[in-house]
Amino acid sequence: MLLVKKIFGGTKKSPLFQGETVLNSFRETKRFGQRGLGLVALVFILLSSCKVKYGFKGITIPPEAKTISVEMFKNQADLTAPAEPQLMSQKLRDAISSQTNLAMIKQNGDLKFEECRITAYTNNPQAITGTNDQNALRRLSVTITINYVNKFDATKSFTDRAFTRFYDYDGSLNFSSVESEALEQINRQLVEDIFNAAFNNW
């Protein structure tokens, strides 16, 4: 019995068993690698979904156009958030940079937005309750006026075109607590309108 045990037993593993162990380890590593790639892809999708989404209907840009310029917005409204001209200018520039291959330059681009103005900025009540005469709903409204020049196709250009967007909020809230969120939404919608008017001709 002891002789049989020495011949067939013991802890030493046969080359065949060792080969199977290596193969199983390789399979586990391969499965882990596939799961890792899947995890990376999932993270990329989640990060991509966090980007600001614009409602652009399609982009029609002259193929010969290589550059674009956007003048800084100026305030011509009676009441405006101090940062709004800068916010609006940057929002439009960011949208152009992310949605087109045009090079952004300071002035005299092949395509250009100029005479960019904030012409109205109002915060007015929309509804009043009958019991205590308090504002039930208020509306922040922003109007911008802008010129667009397409030097390759004058029919696509426009002058003093006005765009207006608004944001309604609970009148019991302090305006300063909602102004930032309101402007984020309003500016995004205004950029969509400007973008579609210039590059989709609606």
N, C-alpha and C positions, 0 to 999 in steps of 0.2 A: 504493500500500500504506500509506503514511504517512497519507494522508487517511482511508482506511478505519479505521485504528487510532484516529485522533482522533475519528472519529464513533462507533465502536462500542466502543472500548477505554477505557483509563484506569482510575483508582481510584475515581472518583465512582460511587456506587451509586444505582440508580433508586429513586424513591419506593416502587415495588412491593416491591423488595428490602428497603428500610428497614422497611416495614410488616410483612413476614414476620419480620424480626429482632425487632421489638417484640413481636409475637405469641408468638414462641418464648420470649422472656424472661419474658413473663407466664405462659406455661405452666410454665416451670421454677420460677417463684416460687410458683405455685399448688401444684405437686407438693411443694415444700419445706415450704409451710405445712401440707399434709396430713400429711407425715411428722412435722412438729413437733407437731401435735395428737396424732398417734398415740403419740409419745414421751411427751408429758405424761400421756396416759391410762395408758400402761404404768407410769410412775413412781407414779401414784396407786394403781393396783392393787397394786403391790409394797408400798407403804407401808401400805395397808389390811391386807394379809395379815400384817403384822408385829404387829398389835394382838393383845392377849390375847383368846383365844376361850373363851367359857364354854358349858357344855352345858345351857343353859336349854331346857326342853321346850316353853315357851309361857308367856305372861304373862297372868294374869287379875287385873286391878286394878279396884276399884270406880270407876266413872266420876266419882263425886262426890269421890273422894280427890284432894287437890291437894298435900299435904305429907307428908313422912316424916321421922322422926328415928331416929338410931342412937346409943345410948349407947356410951361407950368401954368396951371389954372390960377386965375386971379379972382378975388372976391369983389363982386359988385352988388351983393345983397345987403340989406339993412342989418340982418342978424345972421351970423355964420359961426360955426365952431372954428376956433383958430386953426386947427390942424386940417380942416376939410380940404382946402386947396392942395396941400401936399398929399393927402390921402388919395384924393381923386386922380391926381397926376400919376402917382405911383401905381395905382390900380390899373389904369389904362396901359401904362408902359409894361407892367408885368404880364398883362393879358396878351399884348402883342408879342412879347418875347417868347412866351410859352406856346403860343398858338400859330406862329409864323416863323419863317426863316429869315425875315428881314433884319438887317443890322440897325440897331438903334443909334442915332447920332443926335447931336445937340440941336442942329437947325438945318434947314434946306435939304431935307431928305427927298428921295424920289416921290414919296408919299408923305404928307405932313398934316398934322392937326395943329391949328393955330387959332389965336384969338379965343382961347379956352377960358370961359368965365362961369362963375357961379352967380346966377342972376336972381335966384329966389331961394330963401331958406326960412320956412315958416313952421310954427308949432301951434296949431289951433285946435280947439275942441270940435268934436264931431257929433257928440250926443250929450244931452243934459238930462239928468233924472228929474222927475216931476216932484219928488218929495223934498230933497234937501238942496236942489239946485247945484249939485256938484257935477264936475265933468266925469261922465262915465267912460268916455273914449276920446283920446286925443290923436292927432295925426301930425307927424313930422314929414314935411314935403320939401324936396330939393329939386330945383330946376337948374340945368346947366345949358349954356349956349356955346356952340363950337363951329369952327370952319374946318373943312377938309379939302385938301388939294391933291388931286391925282394928275400929275403932269403928263401922263401918258394917255389919259382919257378924261377930258374935261366934263363929259356927261355924268361921270361918277362923283364929281366934286359937289360940295354944297357949302352954303354960306349962312351964317347966323341960324343954324338949325337948333331948335330947343328940344330938350329931353327932360321929362319930369318923372320922378318916382317918389313913392311915399311909404311910410311905415306907421301903422296904427298900434297904439298901446293903451294899457289900462290907465285912465286919467288919475287914479288914486296914487300912482307911482311917481316918485321924484324923477323929473326928466333927466337929470344927470346920471341916474342909475341905468337908463335904457339908451341913452344917446349913442354910445359906442356901438352897441349891437345894431341899433337902427341904421347907423351910417354904414356899417359893414354890409348890410343887406341892400340898402339903397344904392351904394356905390357899385356893388357887383351888378345890379340890374341896369344901372346907367351905362356901365362899360359894355354889357351885352347889347344894349340899344345902339350905342355909338359904333361898336364893332360891326354889327349887322348892317347898319345904315351905310357904312363906308365900304365894306367888303362883300355885301350881299345885295346892295342897292334896293332896299325896301323903304 
